Amino acid sequence: MKQEQFLDVATVEAARERWARALTLAPLPAEPVALEAAWGRTLADDVRAPGDVPVFDRSNVDGFAVRAQDTFGASERSPVRLRVLTGSQGAAGEAPAAAVGNGEAAPIATGARLPRGADAVVMVEETEIEGSAVVVTRPVAPGGRLSHAGSDVGRGETLFFAGTLLTARETGTLAACGIAEVPCTRRPRVAILSTGDELVLPGAPLALGQVHDANARLLADAVRELGGEPHLLGIAKDEPAHLRALLAKACEGYDAVLLSGGTSKGPGDLSTRLLAEVAEIVVHGVALKPGKPLCLAARQGRLWAVLPGFPASAAFTFHAFVAPVLLRLAGRAAPASARVRARLPRHMASEAGRMEFMLVNLVQGRAGLVAFPLGKGSGSVTTFARADGFFAVPAEVEQVEAGQEVEVTLLGRAVEPSDLVIVGSHCNGLERVLAWLARRGVTSKTLWVGSRGGVEAAREGACDAAPLHLFDAPSGAWNTPFAPPGTRLLAGYGRRQGLALRPGEEARFPGADTEGRLLGALRDPRRVLANRNLAAGTRALLDQALARAEVAPPPGWGTAYRSHTAVAAAIAQGRADYGVCLEAAARGAGLLWFPWREERYDLLVPEERWERPGLVALRAALTDPGVRELLRAEGLSA
């Protein structure tokens, strides 16, 4: 029999394009999966936190809950004495002691709830007991050695976007948030069929001219690594009736079908010829080495492929052509690399005497990779899940200088796996925009560091966009005066900051309008404020309000809640009496909300990133009518 030749050898690019047009590449339908079975699965939808984590202000150490200002100036030579409150041991799970007042301290254990009045925790190692008093030998700052309610995860905050691969980090986060079931993309069911009289199963004795079937195991495990569900249909002999019977079986109930062997144009190779009876041959022969005999086909939009018989060629062509399609069906992203060098954007302190591992997010700056440290602390469940990697600080090093290069070990992720890197001020509305983009194949990485932190990231080109809401009082302009040279302002949307109070307490905050209520509260030493972190735009608004009130900082001014939801949680739980936050955060916590300031939430973009595909997609999304409707549904001025 005369050997046939390949009539149409396609380039790699052309082969992929032709095959993609013949396939249905959308992720497979979603199915509910219990959390205990969710490891290795891919989320089919966004997952948001049903509540705050932690649910209350909690201590990170064993020690004493105190008012930070009572410890200022303490030292071993000049210690501070505080009266110890009785009636509670401050154990985890125990109701807090009575409110901590001036000159008082309450025992507290790691993980225990902070009593009202306290805003910091002194470590037990930095104290001594003398009768009914505790002697403090080192001062502590407001917020020191504690985690605020909602500081890790806020109610309604997006934990993970659709397409997230669930590893132990993600499932631990979901468990910490009380989530027992998640929507996952159905695993692709992949039929695997080997062909050839020369093949026998591994472990069977070999006759002359026979080989063990390596491809079936190789392909099955490769499918499993990609989140698929392999189904081995066996070995087809070089006999048309036997192969036709197995191909008929493969036509039922599978999302993809892989054959190996029988792709060449020589006599006795039946796979491609018989495949044409049940599927459309899209490409037969690709200009690559190894793997030229590759055959790509489709049946009702489903993947069919005949891979070369040699294991090395089968593996190469699988990963080059089949793997990307299976990843799409499974809703998964590509795997990552190992270690990279990156530069720190700011000074980092470390505790001497112990090796410390710093979790970081990696973004591409003008001079190379930048490693943004994630500083939520050891009690955080989301930091590790969202980190790209970590670097080690030796025990003898007390600080790492800004600009220093470090070696980052990746946590199974690519250096810059996302199409968009967002660094700046958080907003639920922007999360909805990014979720909308994610459903259209645009991936994103977010670092919520506040408006001022975002401005610095944009200044050094370490992000695609930096959301901000900063008001310049002299000019009366939002955001524009804060744009560094080399950046452009991308118009976002309007939103409203408001005064949040507990229901039924509006009479305690009199005023002709919200401004009057807020200034009156700032002037009243009986009212405790839930304030924002120093880098937040909301903190800047409160700074200006305090100047108008013309008083000293009120109780609670030293608090530094990192998000709007954390502010709302503090008020709802009675640790504070009022604060400024977005309406969605206040309503989610069951609070009253009084509109105060209309503001602009825009995005700073480094000039050189303006035309990047991800940024172009974001720009288009912000003007899309459907997206604007999503923003209006969030209470934003789209």
Secondary structure as GFF3:
##gff-version 3
##sequence-region A 1 638
A	DSSP	alpha_helix	12	22	.	.	.	ID=ss1
A	DSSP	beta_strand	30	34	.	.	.	ID=ss2
A	DSSP	three_ten_helix	35	37	.	.	.	ID=ss3
A	DSSP	beta_strand	47	48	.	.	.	ID=ss4
A	DSSP	beta_strand	58	59	.	.	.	ID=ss5
A	DSSP	beta_strand	63	66	.	.	.	ID=ss6
A	DSSP	three_ten_helix	68	71	.	.	.	ID=ss7
A	DSSP	beta_strand	80	84	.	.	.	ID=ss8
A	DSSP	beta_strand	104	108	.	.	.	ID=ss9
A	DSSP	beta_strand	120	123	.	.	.	ID=ss10
A	DSSP	three_ten_helix	124	126	.	.	.	ID=ss11
A	DSSP	beta_strand	127	130	.	.	.	ID=ss12
A	DSSP	beta_strand	133	136	.	.	.	ID=ss13
A	DSSP	beta_strand	146	147	.	.	.	ID=ss14
A	DSSP	beta_strand	158	160	.	.	.	ID=ss15
A	DSSP	alpha_helix	168	176	.	.	.	ID=ss16
A	DSSP	beta_strand	181	185	.	.	.	ID=ss17
A	DSSP	beta_strand	189	195	.	.	.	ID=ss18
A	DSSP	beta_strand	199	200	.	.	.	ID=ss19
A	DSSP	beta_strand	211	212	.	.	.	ID=ss20
A	DSSP	alpha_helix	215	225	.	.	.	ID=ss21
A	DSSP	beta_strand	229	236	.	.	.	ID=ss22
A	DSSP	alpha_helix	240	250	.	.	.	ID=ss23
A	DSSP	beta_strand	256	260	.	.	.	ID=ss24
A	DSSP	alpha_helix	271	275	.	.	.	ID=ss25
A	DSSP	beta_strand	280	284	.	.	.	ID=ss26
A	DSSP	beta_strand	295	299	.	.	.	ID=ss27
A	DSSP	beta_strand	302	307	.	.	.	ID=ss28
A	DSSP	alpha_helix	311	317	.	.	.	ID=ss29
A	DSSP	pi_helix	318	322	.	.	.	ID=ss30
A	DSSP	alpha_helix	323	330	.	.	.	ID=ss31
A	DSSP	beta_strand	339	343	.	.	.	ID=ss32
A	DSSP	beta_strand	348	349	.	.	.	ID=ss33
A	DSSP	beta_strand	356	365	.	.	.	ID=ss34
A	DSSP	beta_strand	368	373	.	.	.	ID=ss35
A	DSSP	alpha_helix	383	386	.	.	.	ID=ss36
A	DSSP	beta_strand	389	393	.	.	.	ID=ss37
A	DSSP	beta_strand	399	400	.	.	.	ID=ss38
A	DSSP	beta_strand	405	410	.	.	.	ID=ss39
A	DSSP	beta_strand	420	424	.	.	.	ID=ss40
A	DSSP	alpha_helix	428	438	.	.	.	ID=ss41
A	DSSP	beta_strand	444	448	.	.	.	ID=ss42
A	DSSP	alpha_helix	450	459	.	.	.	ID=ss43
A	DSSP	beta_strand	466	468	.	.	.	ID=ss44
A	DSSP	beta_strand	471	472	.	.	.	ID=ss45
A	DSSP	beta_strand	477	478	.	.	.	ID=ss46
A	DSSP	three_ten_helix	480	482	.	.	.	ID=ss47
A	DSSP	beta_strand	487	501	.	.	.	ID=ss48
A	DSSP	three_ten_helix	506	508	.	.	.	ID=ss49
A	DSSP	alpha_helix	514	523	.	.	.	ID=ss50
A	DSSP	beta_strand	529	530	.	.	.	ID=ss51
A	DSSP	alpha_helix	537	549	.	.	.	ID=ss52
A	DSSP	alpha_helix	564	572	.	.	.	ID=ss53
A	DSSP	beta_strand	578	582	.	.	.	ID=ss54
A	DSSP	alpha_helix	583	588	.	.	.	ID=ss55
A	DSSP	beta_strand	592	606	.	.	.	ID=ss56
A	DSSP	three_ten_helix	607	609	.	.	.	ID=ss57
A	DSSP	alpha_helix	613	621	.	.	.	ID=ss58
A	DSSP	alpha_helix	625	633	.	.	.	ID=ss59
###
